[in-house]
């Protein structure tokens, strides 16, 4: 009988490494969660103030899209926006989601690679980017491509970034670094997501 133990060694090593990594991350998360559990003194932005973001941006027209109450409770934000902006008689559209809060612990878990894959999407690609803005600044962000379905595969491209006390960051690294200093180190966090469906008229790059 052929001994296949050499072929199993990489699997065993990989399993041991994954278990160790999960242990370290678990301990780190519990320490961080404990530090963020202290009361927050920052006054949260009201939902009415966040809604002042204009529905008309250039030639894009926005429309409010109600979120399911279960989703709202799960995100545990202090204020949020969920809209669909479209132009050219709805031939092009993007979805805009902004989550705002003063408790970093509530926003850190809700990352695209976690929430989308947990909802049945498959992560196809992820990249970091810096988008040039009209004032000459560059916006750091992360872009994701997800797909779902077998026969009629649906694909979306998602742009994601954070604003932590006025500083922009393409992922949660800035939020985590500030959070390690304690609950009072972060006054507010906003997460911005822009999602576009990839259709025959809209490629992943153009999205």
C-alpha positions as CSV (number, residue, x, y, z in Angstrom):
1,X,0.0,0.0,0.0
2,X,1.4,3.4,-1.0
3,X,2.2,5.7,1.9
4,X,0.8,9.2,1.2
5,X,2.0,10.8,4.4
6,X,4.4,13.2,2.5
7,X,1.5,14.5,0.5
8,X,-0.4,15.2,3.7
9,X,2.4,17.1,5.4
10,X,1.6,20.5,3.6
11,X,-2.0,20.1,4.6
12,X,-1.1,19.5,8.3
13,X,1.3,22.4,8.3
14,X,-1.2,24.7,6.7
15,X,-3.9,23.6,9.2
16,X,-1.5,24.2,12.2
17,X,-0.6,27.7,10.8
18,X,-4.2,28.6,10.3
19,X,-5.1,27.5,13.8
20,X,-2.3,29.6,15.3
21,X,-3.3,32.6,13.2
22,X,-6.9,32.3,14.3
23,X,-5.8,32.1,18.0
24,X,-3.7,35.2,17.7
25,X,-6.4,37.2,15.9
26,X,-9.0,36.0,18.4
27,X,-6.9,37.2,21.4
28,X,-6.2,40.5,19.6
29,X,-9.9,41.1,18.8
30,X,-10.9,40.5,22.4
31,X,-8.3,42.9,23.7
32,X,-9.3,45.5,21.2
33,X,-13.0,45.0,21.9
34,X,-12.4,45.5,25.7
35,X,-10.5,48.8,25.1
36,X,-13.4,50.0,22.9
37,X,-16.1,49.1,25.4
38,X,-15.6,52.2,27.4
39,X,-18.3,55.0,27.2
40,X,-17.9,57.4,24.2
41,X,-18.3,61.1,24.9
42,X,-18.5,62.2,21.2
43,X,-21.9,63.6,20.1
44,X,-23.1,61.6,17.1
45,X,-24.1,63.2,13.8
46,X,-27.8,63.0,13.5
47,X,-29.6,61.1,10.7
48,X,-31.1,64.4,9.5
49,X,-27.7,66.0,9.1
50,X,-26.3,63.1,7.1
51,X,-29.4,63.3,4.8
52,X,-28.3,66.7,3.7
53,X,-26.0,65.1,1.2
54,X,-27.6,66.2,-2.1
55,X,-29.8,63.9,-4.2
56,X,-28.6,65.7,-7.3
57,X,-24.8,65.4,-7.9
58,X,-23.9,66.6,-11.4
59,X,-26.0,64.6,-13.8
60,X,-26.6,61.9,-11.2
61,X,-30.0,61.8,-9.6
62,X,-30.4,60.0,-6.2
63,X,-33.2,58.0,-4.8
64,X,-33.5,56.7,-1.2
65,X,-33.5,52.9,-1.0
66,X,-35.0,51.6,2.3
67,X,-32.9,49.1,4.2
68,X,-34.4,46.1,5.9
69,X,-34.8,46.8,9.7
70,X,-32.8,43.6,10.5
71,X,-29.8,45.0,8.4
72,X,-30.1,48.3,10.2
73,X,-30.0,46.7,13.6
74,X,-27.1,44.4,12.5
75,X,-24.9,47.4,11.4
76,X,-25.7,49.3,14.6
77,X,-24.8,52.7,13.1
78,X,-25.7,56.1,14.5
79,X,-26.7,57.3,11.0
80,X,-26.7,56.0,7.5
81,X,-27.5,56.7,3.9
82,X,-28.5,54.1,1.3
83,X,-29.3,55.5,-2.1
84,X,-29.2,54.7,-5.8
85,X,-27.9,57.4,-8.1
86,X,-28.6,57.1,-11.8
87,X,-28.2,59.0,-15.0
88,X,-28.8,58.7,-18.8
89,X,-32.4,57.6,-18.2
90,X,-31.3,55.0,-15.7
91,X,-28.9,53.4,-18.1
92,X,-26.1,53.9,-15.6
93,X,-26.6,53.6,-11.9
94,X,-24.5,53.2,-8.7
95,X,-25.5,52.4,-5.1
96,X,-24.2,54.6,-2.4
97,X,-24.0,53.5,1.2
98,X,-22.6,55.6,4.0
99,X,-22.4,54.3,7.6
100,X,-21.6,56.8,10.4
101,X,-20.9,56.0,14.0
102,X,-18.9,57.0,17.1
103,X,-18.3,53.4,18.3
104,X,-15.4,52.0,16.2
105,X,-16.1,48.5,17.4
106,X,-19.5,48.5,15.6
107,X,-18.1,49.5,12.2
108,X,-14.9,47.5,12.1
109,X,-16.5,44.1,11.5
110,X,-18.7,45.3,8.6
111,X,-16.1,45.1,5.8
112,X,-17.0,44.2,2.2
113,X,-14.9,41.0,2.2
114,X,-16.8,39.9,5.3
115,X,-20.3,40.9,4.7
116,X,-20.5,40.2,1.0
117,X,-19.0,36.7,1.2
118,X,-21.2,36.0,4.2
119,X,-24.2,36.8,2.0
120,X,-23.3,34.3,-0.7
121,X,-21.0,36.4,-2.9
122,X,-17.6,35.2,-4.1
123,X,-14.7,37.6,-3.9
124,X,-13.1,37.6,-7.4
125,X,-10.6,40.5,-7.0
126,X,-9.4,43.1,-4.6
127,X,-7.1,46.1,-5.2
128,X,-5.9,49.3,-3.5
129,X,-6.2,52.5,-5.4
130,X,-5.8,56.3,-5.2
131,X,-8.5,58.2,-7.0
132,X,-7.7,61.8,-8.1
133,X,-10.1,64.4,-6.8
134,X,-11.1,67.8,-8.2
135,X,-9.1,69.6,-5.6
136,X,-5.9,67.8,-6.5
137,X,-6.0,65.4,-3.5
138,X,-6.0,61.7,-4.0
139,X,-8.6,59.5,-2.3
140,X,-7.2,56.2,-0.9
141,X,-9.7,53.4,-1.3
142,X,-10.1,49.6,-1.9
143,X,-11.9,48.1,-4.8
144,X,-13.6,44.7,-4.8
145,X,-15.2,42.6,-7.5
146,X,-17.8,40.0,-6.4
147,X,-19.8,37.5,-8.3
148,X,-22.8,35.4,-7.4
149,X,-24.7,32.7,-9.3
150,X,-23.8,29.9,-11.6
151,X,-25.7,30.2,-14.9
152,X,-26.7,33.9,-14.8
153,X,-23.7,35.2,-12.9
154,X,-24.2,38.6,-11.3
155,X,-21.1,40.7,-10.9
156,X,-20.6,43.9,-8.9
157,X,-17.7,46.2,-8.4
158,X,-17.4,47.9,-5.0
159,X,-15.4,50.9,-3.9
160,X,-14.8,51.3,-0.2
161,X,-13.0,53.8,2.0
162,X,-13.2,55.2,5.6
163,X,-13.1,58.7,7.1
164,X,-11.7,58.5,10.6
165,X,-11.8,61.9,12.4
166,X,-11.3,63.7,9.1
167,X,-8.6,61.4,7.8
168,X,-9.2,59.2,4.7
169,X,-8.1,55.6,4.6
170,X,-8.7,52.9,2.0
171,X,-9.3,50.2,4.7
172,X,-9.7,49.7,8.4
173,X,-5.9,50.0,9.2
174,X,-6.2,53.7,10.4
175,X,-9.2,52.9,12.5
176,X,-7.5,49.9,14.1
177,X,-4.3,51.9,14.8
178,X,-6.3,54.7,16.5
179,X,-8.5,52.2,18.3
180,X,-5.6,50.6,20.0
181,X,-5.0,53.8,21.9
182,X,-8.4,53.4,23.7
183,X,-12.0,54.4,23.2
184,X,-11.4,58.2,23.4
185,X,-8.9,58.1,20.6
186,X,-11.6,57.9,17.9
187,X,-14.3,60.6,17.8
188,X,-16.2,59.4,14.7
189,X,-16.0,57.0,11.8
190,X,-17.7,57.0,8.4
191,X,-17.6,54.2,6.0
192,X,-18.4,54.9,2.3
193,X,-19.3,52.3,-0.2
194,X,-20.1,52.8,-3.9
195,X,-21.4,49.7,-5.8
196,X,-21.9,49.3,-9.5
197,X,-23.2,46.3,-11.3
198,X,-21.0,45.0,-14.1
199,X,-23.2,44.7,-17.3
200,X,-22.6,44.6,-21.0
201,X,-22.3,48.4,-21.0
202,X,-20.2,48.7,-17.9
203,X,-17.0,46.8,-17.4
204,X,-15.2,46.2,-14.1
205,X,-12.5,48.8,-15.0
206,X,-15.0,51.5,-16.0
207,X,-17.1,50.8,-12.9
